[in-house]
Amino acid sequence: MTTEDSSDAGIPAGSGNPGSSANSPAPSRRSLIGWGGAGLALGAAAAGGAVAVAGTGDSAAPAAGAGVAFHGAHQAGIATPVQDRLHFAAFDVKTDDRAEFVAMLKDWTAAARRMTAGKAVGEGAYGGLAEAPPDDTGEALGLKPSRLTLTIGFGPSLFDRFGLAGQRPEALVELPQFAGDNLDRVRSGGDLCVQACADDPQVAVHAIRNLARIGFGKVSVRWSQLGFGKTSSTTPEAQTPRNLLGFKDGTRNIAGTETARLKKFVWVGEKDVDENSAWMTGGSYLVARRIRMHIEPWDRTSLQEQEDIFGRDKGEGAPVGKAKERDEPFLKAMLPDAHVRLAHPDSNHGATLLRRGYSFTDGTDGLGRLDAGLFFLAYQRDVRTGFIPVQRNLATDALNEYIQHVGSALFAVPPGVRDADDWWGRALFTSKGA
Amino acid sequence: MRPLRLSVVTAAMTVAALTAVTGCTEKSSAGADGVVAVTATDTKCEVSKKEFPAGHVELDIENKGSKVTEVYLLFPDDRVVTERENIGPGTKQKVTAEVKAGEYRIACKPGMKGDGIRQDVTATGSGKVAKRDPRLDKAVASYRKYAQEQADATLPLVKVFTEAVKDGDVEAAKKAYAPSRIGWERTEPVAESFGDIDPLVDLREDGLEEGQDLEKDWTGWHRLERSLWQDGKLTARDSELADQLVTDLEDWQNRVGKAEITPTSMANGAKELLDEVATGKVTGEEERYSHTDLVDFKANVEGAEESYELLKSVAAENDPALTEELDKQFAALNTLLDKYRPDTTGYDFVSYDKVGKADRKELSDAVNALAEPLSQLAAAVVK
């Protein structure tokens, strides 16, 4: 299969959430003039620029079956148009042997290069030695690349190993305990992570499964999370998908085409690093938060209260007092504890995150409640001016009554793999003093 | 122990693997004399030669017909030497085997039905299988001896256990239970290859098939385990079960010597032992009443290590990086297991219900770290 083989792909990317036609009574008078909101993400900020960018029609998203280039200045899977499905895995390092770990990173890179192009790992899933298990596990055979992206990140604890302490960037801090955090340590942290996003869930799961298999003995999966529906868009013309609370959230996300905003808010620049952390130039910082939603109490909450909590109306997603989802919000029209108001860059000294979160449902929790929520993923140039101040500001968020942060991790995401000779983490492991 | 149905499947597969004497590696090349071109059509099964030297033979198959076909290399009694199914129209496939001198059939089955269109062929030669590395012959012989020794040593330990059961001595029986299983657990793939013994002696409660009665049809160690730990009392039925266990294990003891063992089955058996650990012991399912899972765990690892050590010299020549990794991971797992027994010369392990979730994950990680390279051992041996 080639990466060009996309002509008969299924759903066009970035089709957003067309579901409103199925259950959308004509907007009521109240929803047009009452409390509304201009889409910000749960626990995050959006917007920043003043110009709405909806509907340019200049799609940056390839068709759903196509491949996304693996090589580049930045890793794919950040500014890349958001795919429909996620499998995210955090790993613990099990080896003390630096050379063995580096060899694994090279093996991972080779496997990732093949899988993102829609090819099987190693010598494939069949046709090899009859006595040996095949290199590839086989469940993605015949599937398209499905815009698979694989993005690696390094957690703070990795820098306690392999003599890397001197290379730990100052910006890779430990996240503080935030108000309301109820973190499960088993589902938090990790020495490294891989974010697999694809339009086909089997392609994403196949990728993590095969990387985990290659890693046995060197790393082990600490925790992983499946996401079934994107909650953000990095494609300017796409509609904002709804989260599991039924709201559009994150309308003014940073788009993959907004080079200036990416540079300002997402990519680590040359001035952000010193000699020891120069390897992060072109990288980014990823915050992952497993946010459980109290679905059943939320569903019993009146529409008025739901809209008040978000600061936008449920049908259109318009900010309070505005008509359209992408209208600039007037924050003072919202209640002081409205989610949009507290998360907005104007309330956070301009702090802006690129959000790539996914809805998750891990069945029910044994008490008959949906174990569901948002697996929040946000990329930023520096968490100290990004996620941390925004999340602190959300301490009084009215939404907190219906959500709980139960998992947390922070990763330094290195720059992209440049070419066929490059590998994940090369700049870190070959940098001076490392 | 695995559920009954699986055991039978495993046995069947083991037999198939053995009869094929395989080594059917598509990469290894047969000499030009050993290559037979097979042209299959909807009505014909043409072969380029009817005689080839014994040893490594390769069938180069081309399906020129319109139906999906299968091609078999068969012994005169229709036992399968090797086969390839699902060969689509217009496609080519290769299949290889090691064959002794003698008469064979090549059969094409257009439409994958019926007895097929057959050609008689002959493997010529001195009547010997292509020469196997004598070190591997020695490894098989040593392993057979080991398996026999384990069975021989197990029976007296089992009788200590069953006598205590028959005496109604719950405490003595509990004490003798786990030690009576060690030899079995070390060599379980050999016992499983017989198919019928394993479900009689090592079936777990969840392994019963539909229609089987838990009280009437469930026999073996784990049935007695339940009486001892869950019921806390022994009945006349338990005495019957104790005698039955001895009878069934004597059958095992008598048959070990006749088991078909090859270097490949030894290597795969080692991997299967780790699979047993990964699916049954790490989860605490195997010994759900007695929680003596770590004793079985250790015995499984020991049995796998025995196979590995016997095959290591050959594997190390073919794939030195693999044996280096296996040495490392066996050592790491054994070191980890030693944390769970105060006396590293004995088999008194911590009760598995006292092993917390994080520790179980550490054990699971160590099993995966060993089992993944162990799955490459068979290929390294037959290379």
Interface residues (C-beta under 8 A of the other chain):
Chain A: K94 G127 G128 L129 A130 E131 A132 P133 V186 R213 F216 G217 S220
Chain B: T22 G23 C24 T25 E26 K27 T264 A267 N268 E325 Q329 K357 A358 K361 D365 N368 A369 L370 A371 E372 P373 S375 Q376 A378 A379 V381 V382
